[in-house]
Amino acid sequence: MSKSKKTTTKYGLQITKPFAKAMYDHNDQCAQEMKKNILKAWNTELDKFNRHDEWPMAGKIVDIQSAVQSIGYGDGFNMDTVDKEFCNELETMANWQLHENYSYMCFKGLVPRTTFMMVGFDWEKCDYAIKTHTELLSDFAEFEDEIEVDWTPTLKYS
């Protein structure tokens, strides 16, 4: 007896294992937005320091750094050195790792929510996409015109 596979869709993309090209393209687009948001949060915190200052032991900048890198810094490291290593790590981060880490960062309030979440991964700390009353469609959805969207407004009364 064969098992029937449950197919799911998210953002108009059919979720498949192994990933379809449209899923990779969607996730790469999400990764660009996430990296931009992380870098903006990083630079906002970095601008509060002089490049030659010693790396602090606590604070928001340490929280952002530790969410991206698996190593920590202590005495003897300056802001400039950590910045270079942080940016390199962020640039080369795998999508699955970015998905999990961004979820934690969003949960902690370090970065804003994104337009879409990555698809095809089984776990995240929290839903980090912008909440809307209707399901958004990915730029890479192949069958956008076949999806019926219920545009009936819903009112909630307190």
GUMAR-873990 format. One record per residue: residue in one letter; x, y, z of N, C-alpha, C, CB in turn; chain. Coordinates in pm, 1 decimal. Each point is the difference from the previous one (the first is absolute). Glycine has a CB too. Example, Ala and Ser with C-alpha at 12.3 -4.5 7.8 and 13.67 -1.06 7.14 Angstrom:
<sites>
 residuo     n_xx     n_yy     n_zz    ca_xx    ca_yy    ca_zz     c_xx     c_yy     c_zz    cb_xx    cb_yy    cb_zz cadena
       A   1319.0   -569.0    780.0    -89.0    119.0      0.0     90.0    120.0      0.0   -189.2   -117.3    124.6      A
       S    154.2    222.3   -196.6     82.0    119.0      6.0    -77.0    109.0     73.0    118.4    -62.8   -214.5      A
</sites>
This chain:
<sites>
 residuo     n_xx     n_yy     n_zz    ca_xx    ca_yy    ca_zz     c_xx     c_yy     c_zz    cb_xx    cb_yy    cb_zz cadena
       M     84.8   -116.8      0.0    -84.8    116.8      0.0     90.0    123.9      0.0   -186.9   -124.5    122.5      A
       S    164.5    213.4   -212.8     82.3    120.9     -7.2    -58.7    109.5     87.8     70.8    -60.3   -233.3      A
       K     18.2    135.0    288.5    -42.9    112.9     83.0    -21.7    121.1    -89.2    126.3    -89.6    200.6      A
       S   -234.5    159.9   -179.9    -21.8    121.7    -76.9     71.5    114.7     70.5   -224.1    -84.6    -86.9      A
       K    293.1    161.9      9.0     73.2    113.3     55.3    -93.4    119.2     15.0    213.9    -82.8   -104.1      A
       K   -204.8    144.9    217.9    -77.5    120.8     24.0     76.3    116.2    -63.1   -100.9    -92.7    217.2      A
       T     36.9    162.2   -308.4     65.1    115.2    -61.3    -46.8    125.5     70.7     16.9   -117.9   -222.9      A
       T     77.4    204.1    248.4    -32.6    127.4     61.6     52.0    111.5    -89.1      7.5   -101.2    232.1      A
       T    -73.2    213.9   -220.9     45.5    118.3    -72.0     12.1    114.1     98.5   -108.5    -77.4   -214.5      A
       K    202.4    162.8    187.0     18.5    120.6     79.0     45.1    109.1    -95.3     58.2   -130.7    211.6      A
       Y   -121.8    245.1   -203.9     28.3    113.8    -88.9    -17.8    -37.8   -146.8    160.5     89.3    170.1      A
       G   -246.6   -187.7   -197.7    -24.0    -43.3   -136.5    103.3    -98.4    -51.2   -107.3    216.5    -38.6      A
       L    200.8   -258.4    123.1    103.6    -95.6    -39.1    -36.0   -137.9     54.3    175.9    182.8     -2.5      A
       Q   -163.1   -283.8    -80.3    -20.7   -135.4     48.1    127.5    -43.6     71.0   -164.5    -54.0   -188.0      A
       I    150.1     10.0    312.7    114.6    -40.4     80.7     33.7   -145.0    -34.3    -63.0    161.7    187.4      A
       T    183.7   -183.6   -235.7     42.9   -132.7    -41.5    131.8    -36.8     66.8   -118.0     29.8   -219.3      A
       K    140.7   -159.2    232.3    129.5    -52.2     44.5     43.9    -95.8   -109.2    -52.1     24.1    252.4      A
       P    161.3     -6.1   -319.5     93.6    111.4     15.5    -60.5    131.6    -49.0    190.1   -160.8    -26.6      A
       F   -125.8    269.4     66.6    -49.1    133.0    -35.4     -6.6     17.8   -151.3     95.9     90.0    213.0      A
       A   -201.5    -23.6   -256.6    -13.1     38.9   -140.4     76.8    130.4    -22.4   -227.4   -114.3    -17.9      A
       K    259.2    142.9   -107.7     74.6    122.3    -32.8    -72.6    123.9     50.4     94.7   -113.4   -201.9      A
       A   -227.2    116.3    190.6    -77.0    116.2     46.4     17.2     20.0    150.2   -166.6    -36.9   -184.3      A
       M    178.5    -71.9    259.6     21.0     11.1    144.9    137.8     60.3     29.0   -151.3   -199.5     39.1      A
       Y    253.7    152.3   -110.1    134.5     56.4     17.8      0.9    149.2    -33.3    101.4   -224.0    -55.3      A
       D   -165.9    259.9    -56.1     -3.9    140.6    -41.5    -72.4     85.1    104.8      3.0    -71.2   -242.4      A
       H   -116.0     21.1    291.4    -74.9     71.5    103.5     86.5     18.7    124.8   -216.5    -94.8    -89.3      A
       N    281.2    -13.1    134.5     82.8      6.9    120.8    119.2     93.5    -18.2    -70.1   -232.9     56.3      A
       D    128.0    234.3   -175.8    110.7     92.9    -26.0    -47.0    144.9      7.7    109.2   -172.5   -145.7      A
       Q   -229.1    199.6     96.4    -56.4    134.8      8.4    -25.4     37.3    146.6   -106.2    -27.9   -228.8      A
       C     53.5    -65.8    306.4    -20.7     24.3    143.7    132.8     25.6     69.3   -204.7   -145.3     -3.2      A
       A    307.0     67.4    -32.8    132.8     14.8     60.8     55.8    139.9    -22.7     41.0   -244.5    -34.0      A
       Q    -62.2    298.8    -85.1     48.1    136.1    -27.7    -65.2    101.0     94.2     36.8    -62.4   -241.0      A
       E   -167.6     50.8    260.9    -70.3     92.0     89.2     48.3    -17.8    144.2   -200.9     -4.5   -152.8      A
       M    217.7   -119.7    195.1     45.4    -27.2    136.8    139.6     56.3     23.7   -140.6   -207.2      4.1      A
       K    230.9    181.9    -96.9    137.6     49.0     14.7      3.1    152.3      3.9     85.3   -204.0   -119.0      A
       K   -167.4    267.3     37.1     -8.4    146.5      0.1    -47.6     50.4    136.1    -47.6     -1.0   -247.7      A
       N    -54.2    -64.1    304.1    -53.4     39.8    130.6    101.8    -22.2    111.8   -229.8    -55.5    -81.3      A
       I    298.9    -57.6     77.1    101.7    -28.9    101.8    113.1    101.5     -8.9    -57.8   -245.2     -7.5      A
       L    103.1    272.5   -114.4    109.8     95.4    -18.7    -39.9    139.7     45.4     83.4   -136.4   -192.2      A
       K   -207.1    174.3    168.5    -47.5    131.6     45.5     -0.2      7.0    152.4   -141.8     21.7   -207.0      A
       A     91.2   -125.7    272.9      0.0     -3.9    147.2    143.4     -0.3     52.8   -219.9   -124.8     -1.0      A
       W    307.2     50.0    -63.6    140.6     -7.0     39.5     66.6    137.2    -11.0      8.4   -239.8    -75.7      A
       N    -23.8    305.4    -38.5     63.9    130.2    -21.7    -56.0    107.6     92.8     38.6    -64.2   -237.9      A
       T   -166.9     56.4    271.5    -59.3     94.5     94.7     69.8    -10.8    135.0   -221.7    -14.8   -119.5      A
       E    245.8   -107.2    163.9     69.6    -21.1    127.6    148.9     31.8    -11.5   -167.5   -176.4     59.1      A
       L    227.4    139.9   -170.6    144.0     22.6    -20.6     33.3    149.1     -1.5     12.9   -214.2   -130.1      A
       D   -104.2    295.2     77.6     22.7    144.6     -7.9      8.7     66.4    137.5   -119.4     -1.5   -217.7      A
       K     79.5    -68.3    322.0      7.7     53.9    135.7    141.2    -11.8     58.1   -240.7    -60.4     32.3      A
       F    329.5     -5.4   -106.2    136.3    -24.1     47.0    101.6     59.0    -95.9    -76.3   -208.6    113.4      A
       N    197.9    224.1    -64.0    114.6     34.0    -83.0     56.3   -131.2    -52.9     52.2    213.4    133.2      A
       R     -4.7   -216.1   -254.8     52.1   -123.0    -62.0    114.5    -63.8     78.6    -67.4     93.6   -219.1      A
       H    138.7    -12.8    297.0    114.5    -52.7     74.7    -35.6    -34.7    144.6    149.1    135.5   -146.2      A
       D   -276.0   -114.8    184.7    -43.7    -37.1    134.6     11.7   -150.8     18.7   -156.9    197.4      6.6      A
       E    178.7   -237.2    117.3      2.5   -142.6     31.5   -141.8    -55.1     -6.5    204.5     29.9    146.5      A
       W   -214.6   -155.7   -186.7   -130.5    -66.3    -11.5    -66.7     -6.1    137.3     82.2   -137.1   -196.8      A
       P   -209.5    178.2    207.5    -69.3     -2.0    130.1    -36.0   -143.6     40.4    -92.4    231.1    -45.9      A
       M     64.9   -250.2    171.1    -34.2   -132.7     50.5   -150.8    -24.8      1.2    206.5      6.9    138.4      A
       A   -286.9     95.9   -156.1   -145.5    -15.0      1.0    -62.8    113.0    -81.2      7.6   -113.5    226.8      A
       G   -135.5    100.3   -254.3    -73.7    103.4    -71.4    -64.1    -54.2   -126.3    155.6    169.8     92.0      A
       K   -231.7    -84.5   -156.9    -73.5    -39.9   -120.2     93.7    -43.8   -111.4   -181.4    158.2     62.8      A
       I    295.6    -91.4    -76.3     93.8    -37.6   -105.5     54.4   -141.1     21.6     60.8    241.3    -28.0      A
       V    -41.5   -280.2    153.0     46.3   -135.0     31.2   -110.0   -101.4    -31.7    152.2     90.9    180.5      A
       D   -276.9    -54.7   -153.2   -112.7    -88.5    -31.7    -10.2    -24.3   -150.5   -121.3     84.0    203.1      A
       I    137.4     20.9   -283.0     -6.0    -13.4   -145.8    117.0    -84.9    -48.8   -115.5    224.2    -19.8      A
       Q    235.3   -194.7     70.7    119.3    -74.8    -40.9    -13.0   -148.2     32.2    137.2    205.2     35.9      A
       S   -183.3   -237.3     82.5     -8.8   -140.7     40.0   -112.3    -74.4    -72.9     90.9     64.5    223.2      A
       A   -189.0      7.7   -276.0   -105.9    -63.2    -77.7     47.7    -38.6   -139.4   -167.6    131.1    129.3      A
       V    271.2    -64.8   -177.2     51.4    -28.4   -133.6    122.4    -91.3      5.0    -87.3    221.3    -76.4      A
       Q    173.8   -197.9    172.0    123.2    -76.9      9.5     -6.6    -99.0    116.3    126.8    192.7    -99.7      A
       S    -63.4   -306.1     80.5     -0.5   -101.4    105.9    114.8     19.0     98.4   -107.3   -157.9   -159.2      A
       I    187.7    261.8    137.9    110.7     28.8     91.7    -28.3    128.6     75.2    162.4   -118.1   -151.5      A
       G    -94.6    136.4    262.2    -11.4    123.0     76.6    134.4     71.3      2.7   -183.7   -100.1    140.5      A
       Y    182.6    222.4    -99.0    121.2     80.6      6.7     18.1     51.3    141.7    -23.6     66.2   -242.3      A
       G    146.2    -43.0    279.3     30.3     50.5    132.4    109.5    104.1     -6.1    -69.4   -217.1     98.4      A
       D    148.2    224.9      7.6    110.4     96.1      7.3     94.7    -18.4   -118.0    -17.9      3.1    250.7      A
       G     66.3    108.1   -301.7     97.2     -3.5   -108.7    -59.3     17.0   -138.4    133.0   -144.2    143.1      A
       F   -262.8    141.1   -154.1    -65.0     19.6   -129.5    -58.8    139.6     -5.5    -51.1   -246.2    -19.0      A
       N     70.5    313.4    -95.6    -59.7    132.4    -15.4   -119.7     -7.4    -94.0    223.6    108.5     41.2      A
       M   -298.0     -2.2    -45.1   -123.8      5.4    -77.7     25.2    -26.0   -148.4    -92.8    161.6    166.5      A
       D    201.6   -109.3   -219.4     30.4    -14.9   -142.0     22.9   -146.5    -36.8    100.0    229.7      0.1      A
       T    -25.7   -301.9     82.7     27.4   -141.5    -26.3   -128.6    -81.6      2.3    228.1     25.9    100.6      A
       V   -310.6     -3.9      0.3   -125.7    -73.6     12.6    -92.6     34.8   -116.9     23.8     -3.1    252.3      A
       D    -27.2    128.7   -292.5    -85.0     42.5   -111.4     36.2    -75.5   -127.7    -23.3    227.3    105.0      A
       K    150.5   -236.7   -135.2     43.5    -70.0   -121.9    -39.5   -146.8      3.7    191.3    159.4    -21.7      A
       E   -170.2   -224.9    134.3    -33.2   -141.7     12.1   -151.7    -22.3     -1.0    212.5    -35.4    129.3      A
       F   -285.5    126.3    -65.5   -146.2     -8.4      2.2    -55.9     11.1   -142.3     -3.6    100.1    232.6      A
       C     48.5     -0.3   -306.7    -50.7     21.9   -136.6     32.7   -118.8    -90.2     26.9    248.2     30.4      A
       N     90.6   -306.9    -14.4     37.1   -117.0    -79.6    -90.8   -118.4     33.1    238.6     81.0     -8.8      A
       E   -263.5   -102.5    136.5    -87.2   -109.9     42.0   -141.7     19.4    -51.3    140.7    -31.5    203.5      A
       L   -191.7    153.0   -194.1   -135.5     29.0    -47.6    -10.6    -23.4   -150.0    -28.8    168.0    183.7      A
       E    127.6   -125.9   -258.0     -0.5    -13.6   -145.8     -2.1   -146.3    -43.6    123.8    215.8    -15.8      A
       T    -56.3   -302.9     89.6     13.0   -140.2    -40.7    -95.8    -94.3     74.3    238.1     48.5    -52.2      A
       M   -327.3      5.4    132.4    -90.6    -81.8     79.9    -96.0    -78.5    -88.6     17.5    165.9    186.4      A
       A    -34.8   -294.2   -156.0    -92.6    -86.1    -74.0   -144.6     39.9     31.0    168.5   -189.4      4.3      A
       N   -256.1    166.5   -100.0   -140.2     40.3     16.9    -66.7    -68.8    118.4    -11.5     38.7   -244.9      A
       W     36.1   -167.1    267.0    -63.8    -69.3    113.2     42.1     63.3    131.4     -6.3   -213.6   -131.7      A
       Q    134.0    252.0    140.8     52.4     62.5    122.4    -58.1    140.6     15.7    213.7   -135.0    -18.7      A
       L   -221.6    207.2    -89.8    -57.3    134.2      2.3   -147.2     -5.8     42.3    161.2     73.1   -180.8      A
       H   -234.1   -171.2    130.3   -141.0    -18.6     36.3    -15.6    -18.4    151.1    -43.6   -103.1   -225.8      A
       E    120.7     14.1    283.7    -10.1    -26.4    144.2     47.3    118.9     83.4     34.2   -242.9    -46.9      A
       N     80.5    299.1     10.6     56.8    110.0     78.2    -83.6    126.5    -10.4    225.4    -97.8    -35.0      A
       Y   -279.1    126.0    -83.7    -83.4    118.6    -16.4   -125.8    -12.1     84.7     89.0     32.9   -232.5      A
       S   -142.3   -153.0    239.1   -118.5    -23.5     82.6     28.0     35.1    146.6    -73.3   -182.1   -158.5      A
       Y    187.8    138.4    211.0     39.0     35.0    136.9     18.8    151.3     15.3    110.8   -224.6     23.6      A
       M    -44.5    285.7   -121.3     26.0    143.9      8.1   -130.9     78.7     -1.5    221.3    -33.5   -114.7      A
       C   -315.5     -9.5     33.6   -130.7     66.8     -6.3    -75.1    -19.2    131.1     -8.8    -35.1   -249.4      A
       F     15.3    -85.4    304.1    -64.1    -29.2    128.2     55.0     89.8    110.5    -35.2   -237.4    -73.2      A
       K    164.9    266.0     69.2     64.6     84.4    100.4    -14.8    149.1    -29.9    161.4   -184.4     39.7      A
       G   -220.1    220.1   -154.4    -20.3    139.5    -35.8    124.2     69.0    -54.2   -173.2      5.4    172.2      A
       L    268.8    -82.3   -221.7    124.2     57.6    -52.2    -13.5     44.5   -145.4    126.6   -145.2    157.8      A
       V   -217.2     81.9   -231.5    -20.6     30.8   -141.7   -149.9      6.2    -27.8    219.0   -112.5    -63.7      A
       P   -259.5    182.1    -43.2   -143.0      7.8    -32.7    -48.5   -126.7    -70.8     20.8    249.4    -17.2      A
       R   -151.7   -263.8     10.9    -59.1   -110.9    -75.6     26.9     21.4   -149.2   -180.9    -32.7    176.8      A
       T    180.1    -75.5   -251.2     23.5      5.3   -143.8   -132.3    -10.2    -75.5    228.2   -102.6     32.0      A
       T   -223.6    128.4   -161.1   -119.8    -11.5    -82.6    -45.8   -145.9     -5.5     72.2    200.0   -137.2      A
       F     20.5   -290.7    112.3    -28.1   -142.5     -7.7     92.6    -75.5     94.1    -77.0     24.1   -238.7      A
       M     37.7   -146.3    272.2     89.9    -93.4     68.4     59.7    -90.8   -106.7   -135.1      7.1    218.3      A
       M    248.7    -67.1   -186.4     54.2   -102.5    -88.1    -93.2   -120.4      5.1    239.3     81.0     35.7      A
       V   -236.7   -161.6   -139.6    -86.8   -117.0     -7.7     82.2   -128.0     -4.5   -173.2    136.8   -118.4      A
       G    111.4   -245.5    163.5     61.3   -131.3     -9.7     78.5    -44.1    121.5      9.4     41.2   -237.1      A
       F      3.7     43.8    335.7     71.7    -35.6    121.2   -101.4    -39.8    106.3    190.9    157.1    -57.1      A
       D   -152.4   -252.1    140.2    -95.2    -56.9     95.3    -10.2     74.0    131.5     46.4   -213.7   -104.1      A
       W     44.8    303.4    135.8     -0.5     58.1    132.9     39.2    146.8     -2.0     53.6   -223.6     92.3      A
       E   -119.4    301.6     -5.8     39.5    137.7     29.7    -52.5     35.4    137.3     -0.7     64.4   -244.9      A
       K     66.9     28.4    312.3    -40.1     42.3    134.2   -134.8     71.9     -3.9    242.2     19.7     65.7      A
       C   -257.5     68.2   -163.7   -126.1     72.3    -15.1    -21.0     33.2   -146.8     19.6     95.9    233.1      A
       D   -142.8    -65.5   -267.3    -33.5     42.3   -135.1     52.1    142.9    -16.0   -207.8   -152.0    -11.2      A
       Y    305.6    171.5    -74.5     63.6    131.1    -11.8    -49.1     81.9   -119.4    197.4    -99.5    109.3      A
       A   -300.2     51.4   -178.6    -54.7     76.4   -112.3   -102.4    100.5     49.8     38.7   -194.4   -154.1      A
       I    -58.7    299.0     76.6   -100.8    100.7     30.5   -136.6    -66.1     -3.2    143.3    185.2    -96.8      A
       K   -222.4   -158.3    195.8   -134.6    -58.0      6.0    -94.3     82.1    -87.5     42.3    -87.6    234.4      A
       T   -117.8     20.2   -317.4   -100.4     67.5    -82.0   -129.3    -79.8      7.3    177.3     95.2   -155.2      A
       H   -286.2    -35.0    111.4   -127.9    -69.9      1.8    -15.9    -91.8   -120.1    -98.0    191.4    124.2      A
       T    189.2   -187.2   -216.5     -7.5    -85.0   -118.2    137.6    -57.5    -28.3   -190.6    136.5    -94.1      A
       E    193.9   -252.6     37.0    125.8    -66.9    -32.1     67.6     71.8   -117.2    -91.8   -221.8     83.5      A
       L    215.0    264.8    -64.5     76.6     63.4   -106.3     51.5   -104.9    -96.6     64.9    186.4    154.3      A
       L    -37.6   -147.0   -276.7     53.4    -91.5    -99.3    144.9     34.3    -30.4   -228.9    -30.4    -97.6      A
       S    311.7    -71.3     93.4    140.1     16.6    -33.0     14.3     42.1   -145.6     63.6   -171.6    172.5      A
       D     43.2    243.2   -202.2     31.0     35.1   -138.7     24.5   -125.1    -83.2     98.0    217.5     76.9      A
       F    -69.1   -329.7    -11.9     37.2   -122.6    -69.1   -112.9   -102.2     -5.3    232.5     41.1     71.9      A
       A   -352.7     -2.2    -28.9   -115.9    -89.8     -8.5    -32.9    -21.8   -146.6    -90.7     79.8    223.6      A
       E     78.3   -205.7   -262.9    -21.6    -31.8   -141.6   -145.2      9.5    -41.8    195.9   -147.2     12.1      A
       F   -287.8    141.0     82.3   -140.9     -4.8    -35.9    -80.5    106.5     72.2     23.7   -242.9    -42.0      A
       E     26.2    363.8     40.9    -65.3    110.0     70.4   -145.1     19.2    -43.2    221.9    108.8     20.9      A
       D   -248.7   -118.2   -151.4   -133.7     29.1    -48.7   -100.4   -109.3     35.1    103.8    129.1   -184.1      A
       E    -59.0   -246.2    230.5    -89.1   -108.5     36.3    -41.1      4.9    146.8    106.5   -136.7   -176.9      A
       I    -46.4    224.9    254.5    -28.4      6.6    142.9   -117.3     94.4     22.8    242.4    -47.7     57.2      A
       E   -339.6     -2.5     16.1   -113.8     83.5     34.2     26.1     63.2    135.9   -158.4   -145.3   -135.2      A
       V    148.2    274.6    141.8     20.7     71.5    124.5   -134.0     56.0     45.6    239.8     57.2    -62.2      A
       D   -273.3    -81.7    186.9   -124.0     51.8     56.7     25.3    143.1     46.8    -76.1   -233.2     71.2      A
       W     19.4    328.9   -141.7     21.1    140.6     32.1   -108.3     55.1     92.0    114.0     26.6   -219.0      A
       T   -197.5   -114.8    274.2   -104.7     43.9     90.3     63.9     54.5    127.2   -161.8   -170.3    -95.1      A
       P    134.7    295.2    129.6     61.5     54.4    121.6    -58.1    -66.4    123.8     38.3    218.7   -116.4      A
       T     46.7   -237.8    213.7    -46.6    -56.4    125.8     10.7    106.0    107.3     70.1   -232.3    -68.7      A
       L   -176.5    249.8    143.2     -2.0     98.4    105.9     -2.2    -71.6    134.2   -118.8    166.1   -148.8      A
       K    197.7   -120.0    240.2      0.2    -58.0    132.2    -39.9    108.5     98.2    178.3   -169.3    -62.9      A
       Y   -270.1    134.3    149.1    -46.5     96.3    101.0     48.0    -43.2    136.1   -202.1     56.0   -137.1      A
       S    240.8     40.3    218.0     46.6    -31.2    134.9   -115.1      0.2     96.3    221.4     98.6    -50.9      A
</sites>
